[in-house]
Amino acid sequence: MRRPLRYPFDWPISRAQEKGIDVALAVDVVAMAMRKEYDAAIVVSSDTDLMPAIETVYNGRLGHIELATWAGAKRLRFPNTQLPWCHFISEAEFHSIEDLTDYTKA
C-alpha cells in the first residue's frame, strides 16, 4: 500500500517524503512473524522507531531477525549487547540485493 507524501515548505528544493513506512514495516515484521510467514527477517534500516517491533519478534521468539544498514552507519541494537546481528553493506552490495520489483502493478 502506498503512503501519502509529505511536501516540505521548500519543495521541490527539498524532496517530498513518504510517511508511515516505518510503522507499516514494524507491523508487517511482527504480524508476519506471528503467522510464521518467514524463517528469517532481515530488516534493512537504522530507524530507532523499529526497535519495539524488533524486540517483540526477538524476545517473543516469534522468528529469527537480523538487521542490515549502510557500512559506517550507526546500527540498531539492544542495550549493552551486540544483538540482533547486523550486516553492514556497501553500495555495491546493496545493488546486488536490491529488489527492483514494482509492487504497485495490478
SULGI-V996061 format. One record per residue. N is the residue number from 1. RES is the residue in one letter. PSI is psi as a letter, one per 30 degrees, with the letter a starting at -180 (NA if undefined). OMEGA is omega in radians with two decimals (NA if undefined). Layout:
BEGIN
N;RES;PSI;OMEGA
N;RES;PSI;OMEGA
END
This chain:
BEGIN
1;M;k;3.09
2;R;l;3.06
3;R;k;-3.12
4;P;k;3.09
5;L;k;3.04
6;R;k;-3.10
7;Y;k;3.12
8;P;l;-3.08
9;F;f;-3.11
10;D;g;3.08
11;W;k;0.25
12;P;g;3.09
13;I;e;3.03
14;S;k;-3.09
15;R;k;2.98
16;A;l;-3.11
17;Q;k;3.05
18;E;k;-3.09
19;K;l;3.07
20;G;f;-3.12
21;I;e;-3.13
22;D;e;3.12
23;V;e;3.12
24;A;e;3.11
25;L;e;3.13
26;A;e;3.12
27;V;e;3.14
28;D;e;-3.12
29;V;e;-3.12
30;V;e;-3.09
31;A;e;-3.14
32;M;e;3.08
33;A;e;-3.14
34;M;e;3.12
35;R;g;3.14
36;K;h;-3.11
37;E;g;3.03
38;Y;l;3.04
39;D;e;3.13
40;A;k;3.07
41;A;k;3.01
42;I;j;-3.11
43;V;j;-3.11
44;V;j;-3.10
45;S;l;2.95
46;S;g;-3.13
47;D;j;-3.09
48;T;f;3.09
49;D;f;-3.13
50;L;f;-3.06
51;M;e;3.12
52;P;e;3.11
53;A;e;3.14
54;I;e;3.10
55;E;e;3.13
56;T;e;3.14
57;V;e;-3.07
58;Y;e;-3.07
59;N;e;3.12
60;G;f;-3.11
61;R;h;-3.12
62;L;f;-3.12
63;G;l;3.11
64;H;k;-3.11
65;I;k;3.06
66;E;l;-3.11
67;L;l;2.99
68;A;k;3.10
69;T;l;3.14
70;W;k;3.03
71;A;k;-3.14
72;G;f;-3.14
73;A;l;3.04
74;K;k;-3.09
75;R;l;3.01
76;L;k;3.03
77;R;l;3.08
78;F;k;-3.09
79;P;k;3.06
80;N;g;3.11
81;T;l;2.99
82;Q;g;-3.10
83;L;l;-0.17
84;P;l;-3.12
85;W;k;3.14
86;C;k;3.05
87;H;k;3.08
88;F;k;-3.01
89;I;k;3.07
90;S;l;3.10
91;E;e;3.12
92;A;e;3.10
93;E;e;3.10
94;F;e;-3.12
95;H;f;3.13
96;S;f;3.13
97;I;f;-3.10
98;E;k;3.10
99;D;j;-3.09
100;L;g;-3.14
101;T;k;3.04
102;D;j;-3.09
103;Y;f;3.12
104;T;f;-3.14
105;K;k;-3.12
106;A;NA;NA
END
